[in-house]
Amino acid sequence: MDIETLAIIVLVIVAAIAIGMAVYFKNKYRRPTDYKALFIVGAAFVAIGAANNNTLIPAGIIFMLLGLKNRSKWEENRFRWSQLSKEEKNAKIIFLSILLLTLIGAGSILFINQA
């Protein structure tokens, strides 16, 4: 088994763990939709889609429209770090760490493949 295949297998396992954790935490810590974040993600999709390819633009526009439609709920549905319990903070740190490791792994695979 070569290094590329092994790296892809490891990344798939880490991504599966991250997705599993996301589903678990979503069910355990139910929060209302943060429409401001949805709008910001939509704006980022539009910008990235305009720079690279056009496939992200429609999704970005839909997210932006959903965020704008519910603009009155932007502040009432915001949760600050200080409002989270210690258990929720730890869960978010673990989830974001796994996500970061997945991104670093994917970047390293791309770097190795280009070298």
N, CA, C and O of each residue as an XYZ file, in Angstrom:
460
protein
N       0.864     -1.179      0.000
C       0.000      0.000      0.000
C       0.905      1.236      0.000
O       1.785      1.376      0.850
N       0.674      2.120     -0.962
C       1.513      3.323     -1.046
C       1.004      4.406     -0.096
O      -0.072      4.280      0.488
N       1.783      5.458      0.047
C       1.486      6.517      1.021
C       0.213      7.282      0.673
O      -0.524      7.704      1.563
N      -0.041      7.459     -0.610
C      -1.236      8.209     -1.013
C      -2.508      7.468     -0.614
O      -3.452      8.077     -0.111
N      -2.534      6.176     -0.833
C      -3.704      5.381     -0.469
C      -3.898      5.385      1.047
O      -5.022      5.512      1.532
N      -2.812      5.248      1.784
C      -2.892      5.267      3.237
C      -3.389      6.623      3.744
O      -4.210      6.683      4.659
N      -2.894      7.699      3.154
C      -3.325      9.046      3.563
C      -4.808      9.251      3.276
O      -5.518      9.855      4.081
N      -5.273      8.761      2.154
C      -6.692      8.905      1.815
C      -7.554      8.097      2.782
O      -8.609      8.567      3.210
N      -7.120      6.902      3.127
C      -7.875      6.081      4.081
C      -7.951      6.769      5.437
O      -9.012      6.804      6.061
N      -6.821      7.317      5.897
C      -6.810      8.020      7.179
C      -7.738      9.224      7.143
O      -8.492      9.455      8.088
N      -7.691      9.993      6.058
C      -8.566     11.166      5.952
C     -10.041     10.786      5.912
O     -10.873     11.490      6.483
N     -10.371      9.697      5.253
C     -11.764      9.249      5.215
C     -12.219      8.856      6.618
O     -13.344      9.160      7.014
N     -11.352      8.184      7.367
C     -11.708      7.798      8.737
C     -11.903      9.039      9.609
O     -12.870      9.122     10.365
N     -10.985     10.002      9.505
C     -11.101     11.230     10.303
C     -12.351     12.016      9.906
O     -13.044     12.554     10.770
N     -12.642     12.086      8.617
C     -13.844     12.786      8.165
C     -15.103     12.090      8.674
O     -16.066     12.755      9.059
N     -15.104     10.759      8.680
C     -16.264     10.025      9.193
C     -16.454     10.292     10.682
O     -17.584     10.439     11.148
N     -15.357     10.356     11.428
C     -15.456     10.674     12.853
C     -16.004     12.088     13.045
O     -16.858     12.316     13.902
N     -15.511     13.037     12.243
C     -15.988     14.418     12.355
C     -17.473     14.522     12.026
O     -18.209     15.236     12.707
N     -17.915     13.824     11.000
C     -19.336     13.855     10.640
C     -20.170     13.205     11.749
O     -21.234     13.708     12.110
N     -19.682     12.095     12.277
C     -20.395     11.441     13.376
C     -20.509     12.344     14.593
O     -21.566     12.409     15.222
N     -19.425     13.044     14.929
C     -19.465     13.964     16.060
C     -20.422     15.119     15.796
O     -21.143     15.551     16.696
N     -20.430     15.621     14.558
C     -21.338     16.718     14.225
C     -22.790     16.298     14.411
O     -23.590     17.049     14.968
N     -23.127     15.109     13.950
C     -24.502     14.615     14.104
C     -24.831     14.419     15.586
O     -25.921     14.784     16.029
N     -23.905     13.851     16.350
C     -24.125     13.625     17.776
C     -24.341     14.940     18.515
O     -25.295     15.076     19.282
N     -23.458     15.907     18.284
C     -23.569     17.183     18.996
C     -24.781     17.977     18.545
O     -25.373     18.713     19.334
N     -25.152     17.832     17.281
C     -26.332     18.550     16.802
C     -27.581     18.038     17.520
O     -28.458     18.825     17.877
N     -27.661     16.739     17.729
C     -28.823     16.173     18.418
C     -28.783     16.447     19.915
O     -29.831     16.621     20.537
N     -27.586     16.487     20.505
C     -27.475     16.673     21.943
C     -27.653     18.137     22.345
O     -28.318     18.428     23.338
N     -27.065     19.055     21.584
C     -27.126     20.481     21.922
C     -27.934     21.205     20.851
O     -27.371     21.844     19.963
N     -29.220     21.104     20.939
C     -30.104     21.705     19.951
C     -30.155     23.211     20.147
O     -30.500     23.682     21.231
N     -29.819     23.965     19.126
C     -29.856     25.427     19.144
C     -30.689     25.905     17.960
O     -30.783     25.219     16.942
N     -31.291     27.080     18.095
C     -32.002     27.622     16.937
C     -31.018     28.010     15.832
O     -29.836     28.230     16.096
N     -31.501     28.092     14.624
C     -30.658     28.419     13.481
C     -30.075     29.818     13.625
O     -30.785     30.766     13.962
N     -28.780     29.935     13.367
C     -28.093     31.219     13.401
C     -28.109     31.781     11.974
O     -27.261     31.433     11.152
N     -29.070     32.641     11.695
C     -29.262     33.140     10.339
C     -28.167     34.099      9.909
O     -27.898     34.222      8.714
N     -27.528     34.782     10.853
C     -26.427     35.667     10.502
C     -25.253     34.841      9.981
O     -24.617     35.217      8.996
N     -24.964     33.717     10.638
C     -23.898     32.826     10.177
C     -24.247     32.239      8.814
O     -23.371     32.072      7.967
N     -25.520     31.925      8.601
C     -25.957     31.398      7.315
C     -25.725     32.422      6.211
O     -25.294     32.068      5.114
N     -26.007     33.683      6.497
C     -25.768     34.750      5.536
C     -24.271     34.880      5.232
O     -23.886     35.035      4.073
N     -23.432     34.817      6.264
C     -21.987     34.966      6.075
C     -21.424     33.808      5.256
O     -20.579     34.013      4.385
N     -21.892     32.592      5.535
C     -21.457     31.436      4.746
C     -21.893     31.603      3.290
O     -21.138     31.279      2.373
N     -23.094     32.102      3.083
C     -23.573     32.336      1.725
C     -22.712     33.359      0.990
O     -22.392     33.173     -0.184
N     -22.340     34.429      1.670
C     -21.481     35.442      1.048
C     -20.118     34.853      0.703
O     -19.548     35.170     -0.341
N     -19.592     33.991      1.583
C     -18.310     33.347      1.298
C     -18.431     32.410      0.097
O     -17.532     32.361     -0.742
N     -19.534     31.670      0.009
C     -19.745     30.784     -1.146
C     -19.810     31.575     -2.441
O     -19.248     31.157     -3.453
N     -20.486     32.706     -2.418
C     -20.579     33.521     -3.627
C     -19.200     34.035     -4.023
O     -18.844     34.003     -5.201
N     -18.422     34.505     -3.056
C     -17.093     35.023     -3.356
C     -16.170     33.930     -3.888
O     -15.457     34.138     -4.870
N     -16.185     32.759     -3.236
C     -15.337     31.652     -3.692
C     -15.813     31.155     -5.049
O     -14.997     30.832     -5.912
N     -17.115     31.091     -5.245
C     -17.656     30.650     -6.529
C     -17.313     31.604     -7.659
O     -17.055     31.171     -8.782
N     -17.307     32.887     -7.375
C     -16.951     33.866     -8.401
C     -15.470     33.780     -8.748
O     -15.082     34.017     -9.892
N     -14.644     33.443     -7.764
C     -13.202     33.381     -8.003
C     -12.786     32.082     -8.701
O     -11.902     32.097     -9.557
N     -13.414     30.965     -8.342
C     -12.962     29.666     -8.848
C     -13.875     29.075     -9.911
O     -13.458     28.850    -11.048
N     -15.098     28.831     -9.539
C     -16.042     28.228    -10.474
C     -17.440     28.708    -10.117
O     -17.649     29.280     -9.047
N     -18.363     28.485    -10.978
C     -19.712     29.011    -10.757
C     -20.623     28.071     -9.978
O     -21.786     28.407     -9.756
N     -20.141     26.915     -9.557
C     -21.022     25.945     -8.921
C     -21.425     26.346     -7.505
O     -22.478     25.914     -7.037
N     -20.634     27.148     -6.811
C     -20.978     27.544     -5.446
C     -21.880     28.776     -5.399
O     -22.484     29.059     -4.364
N     -21.974     29.495     -6.485
C     -22.751     30.743     -6.484
C     -24.230     30.503     -6.175
O     -24.769     31.210     -5.324
N     -24.924     29.543     -6.817
C     -26.346     29.343     -6.478
C     -26.577     28.973     -5.011
O     -27.509     29.477     -4.385
N     -25.728     28.091     -4.457
C     -25.874     27.726     -3.048
C     -25.642     28.948     -2.169
O     -26.361     29.152     -1.190
N     -24.651     29.757     -2.506
C     -24.372     30.966     -1.745
C     -25.519     31.946     -1.778
O     -25.851     32.555     -0.762
N     -26.125     32.102     -2.934
C     -27.267     33.015     -3.058
C     -28.445     32.522     -2.225
O     -29.130     33.316     -1.580
N     -28.678     31.212     -2.238
C     -29.773     30.647     -1.438
C     -29.520     30.880      0.051
O     -30.424     31.293      0.777
N     -28.282     30.614      0.512
C     -27.957     30.852      1.924
C     -28.106     32.324      2.283
O     -28.623     32.654      3.350
N     -27.657     33.211      1.400
C     -27.767     34.642      1.677
C     -29.232     35.070      1.763
O     -29.603     35.854      2.636
N     -30.060     34.555      0.854
C     -31.478     34.913      0.875
C     -32.167     34.401      2.142
O     -32.994     35.102      2.725
N     -31.826     33.180      2.567
C     -32.395     32.665      3.819
C     -31.967     33.525      5.004
O     -32.770     33.811      5.892
N     -30.702     33.934      5.013
C     -30.222     34.790      6.091
C     -30.890     36.149      6.085
O     -31.267     36.666      7.137
N     -31.038     36.735      4.897
C     -31.674     38.052      4.805
C     -33.159     37.994      5.132
O     -33.706     38.915      5.738
N     -33.810     36.899      4.725
C     -35.242     36.760      5.000
C     -35.512     36.762      6.506
O     -36.538     37.270      6.959
N     -34.594     36.197      7.269
C     -34.752     36.102      8.718
C     -33.824     37.063      9.452
O     -33.310     36.743     10.523
N     -33.615     38.233      8.875
C     -32.711     39.211      9.458
C     -33.163     39.649     10.853
O     -32.333     39.998     11.692
N     -34.452     39.632     11.098
C     -34.953     40.039     12.415
C     -34.518     39.071     13.517
O     -34.545     39.429     14.694
N     -34.118     37.852     13.152
C     -33.716     36.850     14.137
C     -32.197     36.770     14.308
O     -31.709     35.894     15.023
N     -31.442     37.664     13.668
C     -29.990     37.589     13.703
C     -29.454     37.660     15.128
O     -28.613     36.844     15.505
N     -29.914     38.599     15.912
C     -29.362     38.769     17.257
C     -30.011     37.849     18.284
O     -29.352     37.442     19.241
N     -31.280     37.514     18.111
C     -31.938     36.658     19.111
C     -31.431     35.222     19.056
O     -31.492     34.514     20.061
N     -30.933     34.779     17.910
C     -30.451     33.404     17.775
C     -28.935     33.289     17.889
O     -28.395     32.199     17.700
N     -28.227     34.390     18.195
C     -26.771     34.345     18.333
C     -26.399     33.767     19.685
O     -26.995     34.116     20.704
N     -25.422     32.890     19.691
C     -24.898     32.362     20.939
C     -23.429     32.690     21.014
O     -22.658     32.332     20.123
N     -23.039     33.364     22.065
C     -21.659     33.750     22.275
C     -20.940     32.636     23.043
O     -21.574     31.804     23.692
N     -19.643     32.636     22.959
C     -18.835     31.643     23.650
C     -19.109     31.678     25.147
O     -19.143     30.636     25.801
N     -19.305     32.884     25.694
C     -19.541     33.017     27.135
C     -20.889     32.433     27.564
O     -21.082     32.157     28.748
N     -21.819     32.240     26.638
C     -23.132     31.693     26.961
C     -23.155     30.162     26.971
O     -24.136     29.562     27.409
N     -22.083     29.529     26.491
C     -22.047     28.074     26.413
C     -21.633     27.473     27.751
O     -20.881     28.081     28.512
N     -22.131     26.277     28.028
C     -21.709     25.570     29.240
C     -20.306     25.001     29.017
O     -19.819     24.957     27.887
N     -19.668     24.569     30.096
C     -18.314     24.025     29.998
C     -18.304     22.780     29.105
O     -17.365     22.574     28.336
N     -19.337     21.961     29.207
C     -19.424     20.750     28.386
C     -19.551     21.108     26.899
O     -18.931     20.473     26.046
N     -20.358     22.126     26.600
C     -20.509     22.547     25.210
C     -19.213     23.151     24.663
O     -18.864     22.924     23.505
N     -18.503     23.916     25.490
C     -17.225     24.486     25.055
C     -16.224     23.382     24.729
O     -15.550     23.434     23.700
N     -16.129     22.383     25.605
C     -15.208     21.271     25.354
C     -15.583     20.511     24.093
O     -14.707     20.118     23.322
N     -16.880     20.298     23.875
C     -17.338     19.580     22.683
C     -16.974     20.365     21.427
O     -16.529     19.781     20.439
N     -17.159     21.679     21.458
C     -16.820     22.495     20.287
C     -15.322     22.497     20.025
O     -14.898     22.447     18.871
N     -14.520     22.553     21.072
C     -13.066     22.522     20.902
C     -12.626     21.208     20.271
O     -11.792     21.203     19.365
N     -13.182     20.091     20.745
C     -12.833     18.785     20.178
C     -13.258     18.707     18.720
O     -12.487     18.266     17.868
N     -14.485     19.134     18.430
C     -14.994     19.077     17.060
C     -14.155     19.953     16.130
O     -13.795     19.517     15.036
N     -13.842     21.171     16.543
C     -13.050     22.063     15.691
C     -11.619     21.564     15.528
O     -11.011     21.775     14.478
N     -11.073     20.911     16.542
C      -9.726     20.334     16.426
C      -9.707     19.225     15.381
O      -8.794     19.159     14.558
N     -10.709     18.356     15.413
C     -10.775     17.273     14.424
C     -10.969     17.850     13.029
O     -10.369     17.368     12.068
N     -11.796     18.871     12.914
C     -12.000     19.510     11.615
C     -10.704     20.128     11.106
O     -10.382     19.996      9.925
N      -9.963     20.793     11.970
C      -8.695     21.397     11.587
C      -7.692     20.338     11.151
O      -6.996     20.519     10.152
N      -7.611     19.228     11.893
C      -6.705     18.147     11.501
C      -7.091     17.556     10.143
O      -6.220     17.194      9.352
N      -8.387     17.459      9.876
C      -8.844     16.965      8.585
C      -8.413     17.905      7.469
O      -7.949     17.452      6.423
N      -8.563     19.211      7.681
C      -8.152     20.178      6.664
C      -6.646     20.149      6.440
O      -6.183     20.231      5.302
N      -5.886     20.034      7.515
C      -4.430     19.964      7.376
C      -4.044     18.694      6.620
O      -3.164     18.722      5.759
N      -4.696     17.592      6.940
C      -4.417     16.341      6.231
C      -4.752     16.427      4.757
O      -3.987     15.958      3.915
N      -5.889     17.021      4.439
C      -6.263     17.173      3.024
C      -5.270     18.076      2.302
O      -4.890     17.799      1.165
N      -4.852     19.146      2.953
C      -3.853     20.031      2.334
C      -2.531     19.329      2.110
O      -1.882     19.530      1.084
N      -2.122     18.487      3.087
C      -0.865     17.768      2.893
C      -0.952     16.766      1.752
O       0.012     16.583      1.009
N      -2.104     16.116      1.610
C      -2.250     15.184      0.487
C      -2.164     15.926     -0.841
O      -1.518     15.453     -1.776
N      -2.806     17.077     -0.928
C      -2.703     17.863     -2.161
C      -1.270     18.292     -2.417
O      -0.806     18.259     -3.557
N      -0.566     18.695     -1.369
C       0.822     19.114     -1.512
C       1.706     17.948     -1.951
O       2.571     18.113     -2.810
N       1.490     16.765     -1.359
C       2.277     15.588     -1.725
C       2.001     15.192     -3.167
O       2.923     14.830     -3.899
N       0.742     15.258     -3.582
C       0.399     14.869     -4.957
C       0.982     15.834     -5.983
O       1.316     15.414     -7.090
N       1.114     17.103     -5.650
C       1.658     18.077     -6.598
C       3.184     18.024     -6.663
O       3.786     18.438     -7.654
N       3.801     17.512     -5.602
C       5.274     17.475     -5.557
C       5.848     16.397     -6.433
O       7.067     16.241     -6.502
